């Protein structure tokens, strides 16, 4: 997902190409997360990945029960998306080392909130037990 920053005719593939081919900050991250041909893409116009998007329909189609939510900003977009996922009864993991905010203290506060209120697993990514999470998501 991405924010469209008011560009309703933005082209996802062109944005990825720009990040990979031009000298932009974050290029190394885009190289690591480069989408595959069969990956899904959802245009996110506001803070939550669910607000005015097809994400809910897509997740129903995929029969998803577990979401691993990552990104920026942890105290806004990640928090709002996790909150909306929780209200839809998804199991949540928000790896603490895979989210960031402008202010690290705000990020830590958001992670604590997600763990306490949304029952999100905030274990760092290197320590996540993906098999256990998958089983939880099947339940």
Residue, then its C-alpha position, 0 to 999 in steps of 0.5 A: x500500500x502507499x499514500x497517493x498524496x493527492x495524485x489519483x492517477x498515480x502509477x504504482x509501477x512507475x513509482x517503483x521504477x522511479x525509486x529503483x532507477x533514480x537516486x532517491x532516498x530509500x532506494x535500498x528498501x525498495x530493492x529489498x521489497x521490490x514487488x513480484x508480478x503476482x503481488x497485490x497493490x492497494x492505493x491508500x488515499x488516507x491514513x488507514x489501509x482500509x479507508x476507501x480502499x479495496x483492502x477489505x474485499x481483497x482480504x476476504x477473497x484471500x481468506x486472510x485472518x492474520x495481518x502483519x502490519x509494517x511501515x511508516x508512520x507507526x503512530x499514524x498509518x500503521x496504528x490506524x490500519x492496525x486499529x481498523x484490522x482489529x475491529x474486523x477481527x484480524x489477528x495482528x503482528x506489528x514487528x517493532x523493528x518494521x515500523x518507524x515514526x518521525x519521533x521515536x517516542x511516538x513510535x514506541x507509544x503507538x507500539x505499546x498501544x497496539x500491543x495493549x489495546x489491539x492485542x498485536x504481537x510487537x515482537x521484532x521481526x527476527x524473533x517472530x514465530x511465523x509458524x505460530x502466527x499462521x496457526x493463530x490466523x487459521x483459528 
